[in-house]
Amino acid sequence: MEDIPEFEDAISETNDYPRNVLLGNAFSREYDDAAFNYKHLLEDSKLPQKLKFLFEIFKTEDYERVIKNLETLEQIFNNKGNIVNELRCIEELIKRDLVRTITNKHPNSQYEIEPERKVATLNFLSLFTNIFTVNYDLLLYWLVIFNIKDNNKFWGDMNDGFSWNSPKDCIWKLKVIPNVFYLHGGLHLFHNERDTFKIIYDNENKICLLDQIKAYINNDISPLVITEGNSKDKKFWIEQNNYLQYCYEKLSETSGVLFIHGHSLNEKDQHIFDAINDNPNIQEIYISIHPESGETIDKKSKLAKDAFNCDKINLHFYKADSANIW
């Protein structure tokens, strides 16, 4: 078996620098692969069979890859208005189904997650100054709540920058400097033409976060999540929202070393890699490798070299499961 460095070694090497982390989908899959793996999401999808057939045609279980292929077809048929409109309707149905399916497969509350699993992951997150994520799910949000409410910030400050607005939500006003950033939005985030809100537990009516989200979705109100199939469109929609744009800019400005945990380095997130490449303060990147999913240093190194400017950034790797999260 390939000799991959341990996470502990990577931490020891970076003790003299501020550390930051970017979390990808495998961070959530390490908690529950059945809930957050695209394959299992598709199995529980409520899409009509004729739309599920698209996944077979495109030979993928990845929602975003199907959306990307449909967007490519849009460009091919750009002079056929009726076809383009139909493709866009299909894309919207697939995006909505992705959000709805993730919500339905989600743990009902943070209290379903064993305390020792939350503690293990908070020990991991406490090693980093800033926490960035491209995940939509509530796992990170619940960890922040657990840290503040149940343990008196034992693992240090974890703040997303939202301030109290009403008994049901918080508003993005940046009264405090955050260190938790949802680069592609999240199930708990909603927005109107002016503001972005974070919904919280409805203590008055005793309605949990997930039930509120499901109610919004059932009323055709979608959370603020970026589900586009290609990097260009993701970047476009990020730029339409002040909160998401702020998060993106923080990634391009943060200092120190960057750990990338659980990200496939797929080109669909090239806009994220561009923000890192444009950041003169990031010169060392440590990237997790999941050997059990077929990843090797050679494979991940090739993807990393395609994603990052290796003239200024040094690449390092570590074994993902040695981080002992969840």
Buried (B, 14 or more C-beta within 10 A) or exposed (E): EEEBBEBEBBBEBBEEEBBBBBBBBBBBBBBBEEBBBBEBBBEBBEBEEEBBEBBEEBEBBBBBBBBBBBBEBBEEEEEEEEBBEBBEEBBEBBBBBBBBBBBBBBBEBBEEBEEEEBBBBBBBBEBBBBBBBBBBBBBBBBBBBBBBEEEEEEBEEBBBBBEEBEEBBBBBEEEEEBBBBBBBBBBBBBBEEEBBBBBBBBEEEEBBBBBBBBEBBEEEEBBBBBBBBBBEBBBEBBEEBBBBEBBBEBBBBBBBBBBBBBBBBBEBBBBBBBBBBEBEEBEBBBBBBBBEEEBEBEEBBEBBEEBBEBEEBEBBBBBBBBBEBB
